Amino acid sequence: MPDARTIKADVVIIGAGSAGMSAYKSARQFTDSILVIEEGHYGTTCARVGCMPSKLLIAAAEAAHHARHAGRFGVNVTGLIVDGKAVMARLRAERDRFVGFVVEDVDGWPDAHKIRGSARFVGPNRLVLDDGTKIDAGRMVIATGSRPDWPAAWNALGDRLIINDDVFDWDDLPATVAVFGNGVIGLELAQALNRLGVRVKLFGRSGRVGPLTDPVVANAAHAAYAAEYRFSPSSEVVSVERHGNKVIVTERINDRFVEEPFDYLIAATGRRPNLDRLGLENANIALDESGTPLGWDRHTAQIGESAIFLAGDAAPDAQLLHEASDAGRIAGENAARFPFVAPRHRRTPIGVVFSDPQIAMVGQSYAQLTKAPAKFVTGAVDFTGQGRARVAGRNIGRLNIYAHPETGKFLGAEMVGPAAEHIAHLDL
C-alpha cells in the first residue's frame, strides 16, 4: 500500500471562515504557496448561522412589532397575522443567498490552494489530515472558529434541545421556547421570537444583561426587555427534563417550585474555541488550563515566538466579524512574511446587540475602568425624555459615557437605546 501523500506550502491556514478567508487574501499578496484546510462547509459563521440569519429574523420581528404598535401614531393596523412558514422561508432563502456569495468567493480560489479534511498537529510544522495526508508548512494560521457550548446534561433532551444554528433551519415557528443564556445571542433570539408570537422566557444565571457591565445601564436594559417579554437574569433553575415532546423547566421563584412546559430549549450559553482537537500539545505550544495557547499577541496574531498564528473566534479575542477579519489579515500578512513580524493597529473595540432598544459598547467598559482603577467621570443621557426618541416612540434607555476628568479624553461608553449602533460609531 503506498504511503499517504505529503503536501508542502509556505503558509497553511486551518479554517475558511471570516478570519481564514481574510488571512488567505492577505498572505496571497506575498506568496502563492498557500494551502487552506477546511473540514466543514464553506460559508462563514456570520453568513450561515450568525449575523445575517439573525438579522433576518430580527427584521421580521421588527415589522410585526411596528405594525402591532402603530396605533400610538393614529395608524390602525387590524388583522395582523404572523405567517411563521413565510417568515422562515424568507430567512432561509436570503441566508442561502449570503452563503452563496461566500462560497462563490472561495470557489474562485485556485484548486491547489484548497483541501478538505480535519487537521491535527503532529509536530510544530507538520499536520496530518483524517485521510492520512501529511502537510508540511513553513508557517501556520489557526482560524478554526468556535462552536456552541452547553451543559452535557441537556443532551438528554434529544431533539428538543437546539442551538441558534438550528433555529434558522426551522420550517415554521414553534408555540413556546425557553432560551437559556442572557448574552448577545439569547437577547436577540428571545425578543425576536416573542415579537413573532412565540411564548418565550429568557433564563440567565449571571445576573448580567448582555455584555453590559455598568449597573445603571444594565438596569435600564433589563427594565426595557422585561416590559416586553419574560426575562430573568438570575434564574434559579432546579431541573430541566424532557416529558414526551415537551421540555419541563422547574424554577425556584420566591421559595416556590414552578414548572413550565416548552416546545424547545434554545441553548445560547456561550461558545468554545475549536482548538481541542488540533493536537496543539504536539506543536510545542504552551496551553492554559482551558486549552488556549499562552503568549498570543493580539497585535501580531503570533503565538509566542513560534511560526504559528491564531485569529478569529478561536483566539482569546472578541468574537465579532470585524475583529475576526482584522485579526485574519494581520495573521496572514505576518505568516507570509515570517520571520519578519510586525504589530498592527487594532480598531477601537465596538460591539452591538441588535435587540430593541439596542445595546452598544465602545472603548473601555465600566468594569475595565473600575478594575484598573482608572480616573474617569461619567456623563449620562436618559432617553425617556430625549426629543428625537420621543418623536419616534422609542424613548427608552440610557447612555453612560466615560472620560478622563482632567484631559476630557474619551475612554469608553455603554448604552442601551434607540439606534445605539449609530451613536456608538460617533464615539469611535
C-alpha positions as CSV (number, residue, x, y, z in Angstrom):
1,M,0.0,0.0,0.0
2,P,1.5,3.4,-1.0
3,D,2.4,5.9,1.7
4,A,0.0,8.8,2.2
5,R,0.9,11.9,0.1
6,T,2.7,14.8,1.5
7,I,1.9,18.4,0.6
8,K,4.2,21.4,1.3
9,A,3.3,25.0,1.5
10,D,4.8,28.2,2.8
11,V,1.6,29.2,4.6
12,V,-1.1,26.8,5.8
13,I,-4.4,28.2,7.0
14,I,-6.7,25.9,9.1
15,G,-10.2,27.1,8.6
16,A,-12.0,29.1,5.9
17,G,-14.3,31.3,7.9
18,S,-14.1,35.0,8.2
19,A,-10.6,35.0,9.8
20,G,-9.3,32.3,7.5
21,M,-10.6,34.0,4.3
22,S,-9.1,37.3,5.4
23,A,-5.8,35.5,6.2
24,Y,-5.7,33.9,2.8
25,K,-6.3,37.1,0.9
26,S,-3.6,38.9,3.0
27,A,-1.0,36.1,2.7
28,R,-1.5,35.8,-1.0
29,Q,-0.1,39.3,-1.5
30,F,3.3,37.9,-0.5
31,T,3.3,34.2,-1.6
32,D,1.4,31.9,-3.9
33,S,2.5,28.8,-1.9
34,I,-0.7,28.7,0.3
35,L,-3.0,25.9,1.4
36,V,-6.3,26.4,3.2
37,I,-7.8,23.4,5.1
38,E,-11.5,23.3,5.8
39,E,-13.3,20.3,7.4
40,G,-16.9,21.7,7.1
41,H,-19.0,23.7,4.7
42,Y,-17.6,26.8,3.1
43,G,-19.5,29.8,4.3
44,T,-18.7,31.9,7.4
45,T,-20.4,31.6,10.7
46,C,-21.7,35.2,10.1
47,A,-23.4,34.3,6.8
48,R,-24.6,30.7,7.7
49,V,-25.7,30.8,11.3
50,G,-24.7,34.2,12.8
51,C,-25.1,37.8,11.8
52,M,-27.1,37.5,8.6
53,P,-29.8,35.0,9.5
54,S,-30.3,36.5,13.0
55,K,-30.8,40.0,11.4
56,L,-33.3,38.5,9.0
57,L,-35.3,37.1,12.0
58,I,-35.0,40.4,13.8
59,A,-36.2,42.3,10.7
60,A,-39.3,40.2,10.5
61,A,-39.9,40.7,14.3
62,E,-39.5,44.4,14.0
63,A,-42.0,44.6,11.1
64,A,-44.6,42.7,13.3
65,H,-43.8,44.9,16.3
66,H,-44.1,48.2,14.5
67,A,-47.4,47.1,12.9
68,R,-48.7,45.9,16.3
69,H,-47.9,49.3,17.9
70,A,-48.7,51.6,15.0
71,G,-51.9,52.7,16.9
72,R,-50.0,55.2,19.0
73,F,-49.4,57.2,15.9
74,G,-53.0,57.1,14.9
75,V,-52.3,54.4,12.3
76,N,-54.6,51.4,13.0
77,V,-53.5,48.0,11.7
78,T,-56.1,45.3,12.0
79,G,-55.9,41.6,11.5
80,L,-52.2,41.3,12.0
81,I,-51.1,37.8,11.1
82,V,-47.5,36.4,11.5
83,D,-47.1,33.6,9.0
84,G,-44.3,31.6,10.6
85,K,-43.7,29.5,7.5
86,A,-43.4,32.6,5.3
87,V,-41.0,34.3,7.8
88,M,-38.7,31.2,7.9
89,A,-38.9,30.7,4.1
90,R,-37.7,34.2,3.5
91,L,-35.0,33.9,6.2
92,R,-33.6,30.7,4.7
93,A,-33.7,32.0,1.1
94,E,-31.8,35.2,2.0
95,R,-29.4,33.3,4.3
96,D,-28.6,30.9,1.5
97,R,-28.1,33.9,-0.8
98,F,-25.5,35.4,1.5
99,V,-23.8,32.0,2.0
100,G,-23.7,31.7,-1.8
101,F,-21.6,34.8,-2.1
102,V,-19.1,33.4,0.3
103,V,-18.9,30.1,-1.4
104,E,-18.6,31.8,-4.8
105,D,-15.6,33.7,-3.4
106,V,-13.9,30.5,-2.2
107,D,-14.7,28.7,-5.4
108,G,-12.7,31.4,-7.2
109,W,-9.5,30.4,-5.4
110,P,-7.1,28.1,-7.2
111,D,-7.9,24.4,-6.5
112,A,-4.3,23.9,-5.5
113,H,-4.9,26.3,-2.6
114,K,-7.8,24.3,-1.0
115,I,-8.1,20.9,0.6
116,R,-10.8,19.3,2.6
117,G,-10.2,17.5,5.9
118,S,-9.8,17.6,9.6
119,A,-6.2,18.6,10.6
120,R,-4.2,17.7,13.6
121,F,-0.6,18.8,14.6
122,V,2.0,16.0,14.8
123,G,4.8,18.5,15.0
124,P,5.5,22.2,15.1
125,N,5.5,22.4,11.3
126,R,3.5,19.3,10.3
127,L,-0.2,18.4,10.2
128,V,-1.9,15.2,9.3
129,L,-5.4,15.1,7.9
130,D,-8.0,12.5,8.7
131,D,-7.3,10.7,5.4
132,G,-3.6,10.4,6.3
133,T,-2.4,13.2,4.1
134,K,0.7,14.9,5.6
135,I,1.1,18.6,5.3
136,D,4.4,20.4,5.9
137,A,4.1,24.1,6.5
138,G,6.6,26.9,6.8
139,R,4.1,28.8,8.9
140,M,0.6,28.2,10.0
141,V,-2.5,30.2,10.7
142,I,-5.1,28.7,13.0
143,A,-8.6,30.1,12.2
144,T,-10.8,27.3,13.3
145,G,-13.6,29.4,14.8
146,S,-15.8,28.3,17.7
147,R,-18.8,26.2,18.4
148,P,-21.8,26.4,20.8
149,D,-21.3,25.1,24.3
150,W,-23.9,23.9,26.8
151,P,-24.2,21.6,29.9
152,A,-23.8,18.0,28.9
153,A,-26.9,17.0,31.0
154,W,-29.1,18.8,28.5
155,N,-28.2,16.2,25.8
156,A,-30.9,14.0,27.4
157,L,-33.4,16.4,25.8
158,G,-32.7,15.0,22.4
159,D,-34.2,16.9,19.5
160,R,-35.9,19.3,22.0
161,L,-32.5,20.8,22.6
162,I,-31.4,23.2,19.9
163,I,-28.8,25.9,19.3
164,N,-29.1,29.1,17.4
165,D,-27.8,27.3,14.3
166,D,-30.9,25.1,14.3
167,V,-33.4,28.0,14.7
168,F,-32.5,29.2,11.2
169,D,-33.4,25.8,9.7
170,W,-37.0,25.8,11.1
171,D,-39.8,25.5,8.6
172,D,-42.2,27.2,10.9
173,L,-42.2,28.9,14.3
174,P,-43.0,26.9,17.4
175,A,-45.5,27.9,20.1
176,T,-43.1,28.1,23.0
177,V,-39.4,28.2,23.6
178,A,-37.1,28.5,26.7
179,V,-34.0,30.5,25.9
180,F,-31.1,29.8,28.2
181,G,-28.2,32.4,28.2
182,N,-28.5,36.1,28.7
183,G,-25.7,37.0,26.3
184,V,-25.9,38.6,22.9
185,I,-27.5,35.6,21.1
186,G,-30.0,34.9,23.9
187,L,-31.2,38.6,24.0
188,E,-31.6,38.8,20.2
189,L,-33.4,35.5,19.8
190,A,-35.7,35.8,22.8
191,Q,-37.0,39.2,21.7
192,A,-37.3,38.4,18.1
193,L,-39.3,35.2,18.7
194,N,-41.5,36.9,21.2
195,R,-42.4,39.6,18.7
196,L,-43.2,36.9,16.2
197,G,-45.8,35.4,18.5
198,V,-43.8,32.7,20.2
199,R,-44.2,32.4,24.0
200,V,-40.7,33.0,25.3
201,K,-38.9,33.0,28.6
202,L,-35.2,34.0,28.8
203,F,-33.3,32.4,31.6
204,G,-30.0,33.8,32.8
205,R,-27.7,32.9,35.6
206,S,-25.0,35.5,35.8
207,G,-27.4,38.4,36.5
208,R,-26.0,40.4,33.6
209,V,-27.8,41.8,30.6
210,G,-25.8,41.0,27.5
211,P,-22.3,42.5,27.6
212,L,-23.2,45.5,29.8
213,T,-21.1,46.0,32.9
214,D,-22.4,49.4,34.1
215,P,-25.1,48.5,36.6
216,V,-27.1,51.7,35.8
217,V,-27.2,50.9,32.1
218,A,-27.8,47.2,32.7
219,N,-30.8,48.1,34.9
220,A,-32.3,50.3,32.2
221,A,-31.8,47.5,29.7
222,H,-33.4,44.9,31.9
223,A,-36.4,47.1,32.5
224,A,-36.9,47.7,28.8
225,Y,-36.7,44.0,27.9
226,A,-38.6,42.7,30.9
227,A,-41.5,45.0,30.0
228,E,-41.9,43.1,26.7
229,Y,-41.1,39.5,27.5
230,R,-40.2,37.4,30.5
231,F,-36.6,37.8,31.3
232,S,-34.9,36.5,34.5
233,P,-31.2,37.4,34.5
234,S,-30.6,35.4,37.7
235,S,-32.8,32.4,37.4
236,E,-32.7,29.6,40.0
237,V,-33.4,26.7,37.7
238,V,-33.8,23.4,39.7
239,S,-34.2,21.0,36.8
240,V,-34.6,20.7,33.0
241,E,-36.3,17.5,31.9
242,R,-38.0,16.1,28.8
243,H,-41.5,14.8,29.1
244,G,-42.8,13.5,25.8
245,N,-42.3,16.2,23.3
246,K,-42.0,19.0,25.9
247,V,-39.1,20.4,27.9
248,I,-40.2,21.0,31.5
249,V,-38.2,23.7,33.3
250,T,-38.5,23.8,37.0
251,E,-37.6,27.1,38.6
252,R,-37.5,28.2,42.2
253,I,-39.3,31.6,42.4
254,N,-39.9,33.2,45.9
255,D,-39.3,29.8,47.6
256,R,-41.9,28.1,45.4
257,F,-41.2,25.5,42.7
258,V,-42.7,26.5,39.4
259,E,-42.8,24.1,36.4
260,E,-43.4,25.3,32.9
261,P,-43.5,23.3,29.6
262,F,-41.8,24.5,26.4
263,D,-41.6,23.0,22.9
264,Y,-37.8,23.6,22.8
265,L,-34.9,24.7,24.9
266,I,-32.6,27.0,22.9
267,A,-29.0,26.8,24.3
268,A,-27.4,30.2,24.0
269,T,-25.0,29.6,26.8
270,G,-21.7,30.6,25.1
271,R,-19.2,29.3,22.6
272,R,-15.9,27.5,22.9
273,P,-12.9,27.8,20.6
274,N,-12.3,24.9,18.2
275,L,-8.8,24.1,19.5
276,D,-9.3,20.9,21.5
277,R,-9.0,18.5,18.6
278,L,-5.9,20.1,16.9
279,G,-3.3,18.4,19.0
280,L,-1.6,21.7,19.9
281,E,0.5,19.9,22.5
282,N,2.4,18.4,19.6
283,A,3.3,21.8,18.3
284,N,5.4,22.8,21.3
285,I,2.7,25.4,22.2
286,A,2.1,26.0,25.9
287,L,-1.6,25.9,26.8
288,D,-3.5,27.2,29.8
289,E,-6.0,25.1,31.8
290,S,-8.7,25.7,29.2
291,G,-6.5,24.6,26.3
292,T,-5.9,28.2,25.0
293,P,-2.4,28.9,23.7
294,L,-0.3,31.1,26.0
295,G,1.7,34.1,24.7
296,W,-0.7,35.1,21.9
297,D,-0.2,38.6,20.8
298,R,-3.4,40.4,19.6
299,H,-1.4,42.9,17.5
300,T,0.7,40.4,15.6
301,A,-1.6,37.3,15.9
302,Q,1.6,35.3,16.7
303,I,1.7,32.7,19.4
304,G,4.9,33.4,21.4
305,E,8.0,33.3,19.2
306,S,6.6,30.4,17.1
307,A,5.7,30.3,13.4
308,I,2.1,29.7,14.3
309,F,-0.5,32.4,14.2
310,L,-4.0,32.5,15.7
311,A,-7.0,34.5,14.6
312,G,-10.8,34.8,14.8
313,D,-13.2,33.1,17.2
314,A,-10.6,30.5,18.1
315,A,-8.4,33.2,19.6
316,P,-8.9,34.8,23.1
317,D,-10.4,37.9,21.3
318,A,-13.8,39.4,20.9
319,Q,-16.0,37.1,18.8
320,L,-17.1,39.6,16.3
321,L,-17.0,39.6,12.5
322,H,-14.9,42.7,12.1
323,E,-12.4,41.6,14.7
324,A,-12.0,38.2,13.1
325,S,-11.4,39.8,9.7
326,D,-8.9,42.2,11.1
327,A,-7.0,39.5,13.0
328,G,-7.1,37.3,10.0
329,R,-5.5,40.0,7.8
330,I,-2.8,40.5,10.4
331,A,-2.1,36.8,10.8
332,G,-2.0,36.2,7.1
333,E,0.5,39.0,6.4
334,N,2.8,38.1,9.3
335,A,2.7,34.4,8.5
336,A,3.6,35.1,4.8
337,R,6.4,37.5,5.8
338,F,7.8,35.4,8.7
339,P,10.3,35.7,10.4
340,F,9.5,39.4,9.9
341,V,6.6,40.0,12.2
342,A,5.1,43.5,12.6
343,P,2.5,44.6,15.1
344,R,-0.6,46.2,13.5
345,H,-3.1,48.6,14.9
346,R,-6.4,47.2,16.2
347,R,-9.5,49.3,15.9
348,T,-11.3,50.7,19.0
349,P,-13.4,48.0,20.5
350,I,-17.1,48.3,19.5
351,G,-19.9,45.8,19.9
352,V,-23.6,46.0,19.3
353,V,-26.5,43.8,20.4
354,F,-29.4,44.2,17.8
355,S,-32.1,44.0,20.4
356,D,-34.7,46.8,20.7
357,P,-33.6,49.1,22.3
358,Q,-30.1,48.2,21.0
359,I,-27.1,47.7,23.3
360,A,-23.7,49.1,22.3
361,M,-20.3,49.1,23.9
362,V,-17.4,51.3,22.8
363,G,-13.8,51.6,24.0
364,Q,-13.2,50.5,27.6
365,S,-16.1,49.2,29.6
366,Y,-17.2,50.4,33.0
367,A,-15.8,47.2,34.5
368,Q,-12.4,47.6,32.9
369,L,-12.2,51.2,34.1
370,T,-13.1,50.5,37.7
371,K,-10.8,47.4,37.8
372,A,-7.8,49.4,36.6
373,P,-8.6,51.6,38.6
374,A,-8.7,54.5,36.2
375,K,-9.7,58.1,36.8
376,F,-12.9,58.8,35.0
377,V,-16.1,60.8,35.1
378,T,-19.4,59.7,33.7
379,G,-21.7,61.7,31.5
380,A,-25.3,60.4,31.1
381,V,-28.2,60.7,28.8
382,D,-31.7,59.4,29.7
383,F,-33.6,58.6,26.5
384,T,-37.0,58.7,28.2
385,G,-37.1,62.4,27.8
386,Q,-35.0,62.8,24.7
387,G,-36.9,64.6,21.9
388,R,-35.9,62.7,18.8
389,A,-36.5,59.4,20.6
390,R,-39.9,60.5,21.8
391,V,-41.0,61.6,18.4
392,A,-40.3,58.1,17.1
393,G,-42.0,56.5,20.1
394,R,-38.7,54.9,21.1
395,N,-37.9,57.0,24.2
396,I,-36.4,54.3,26.4
397,G,-32.8,53.6,27.5
398,R,-29.7,55.1,29.0
399,L,-26.3,56.2,27.7
400,N,-23.2,56.5,30.0
401,I,-20.0,57.9,28.6
402,Y,-16.7,57.8,30.4
403,A,-14.0,60.4,30.1
404,H,-10.7,61.4,31.9
405,P,-11.6,64.1,34.5
406,E,-8.6,66.3,33.6
407,T,-8.0,65.9,29.9
408,G,-11.5,65.1,28.8
409,K,-10.2,62.3,26.7
410,F,-12.9,59.8,25.7
411,L,-12.4,56.4,27.4
412,G,-15.5,54.4,26.6
413,A,-19.2,54.2,26.7
414,E,-22.0,51.7,27.5
415,M,-25.5,52.3,26.2
416,V,-29.0,50.9,25.6
417,G,-31.2,53.0,23.5
418,P,-32.7,53.6,20.0
419,A,-30.3,53.3,17.1
420,A,-27.4,52.8,19.6
421,E,-25.3,51.3,16.8
422,H,-25.1,54.7,15.1
423,I,-24.4,56.6,18.3
424,A,-21.6,54.1,19.1
425,H,-19.9,54.8,15.7
426,L,-20.0,58.5,16.5
427,D,-18.0,57.7,19.7
428,L,-15.2,56.0,17.8
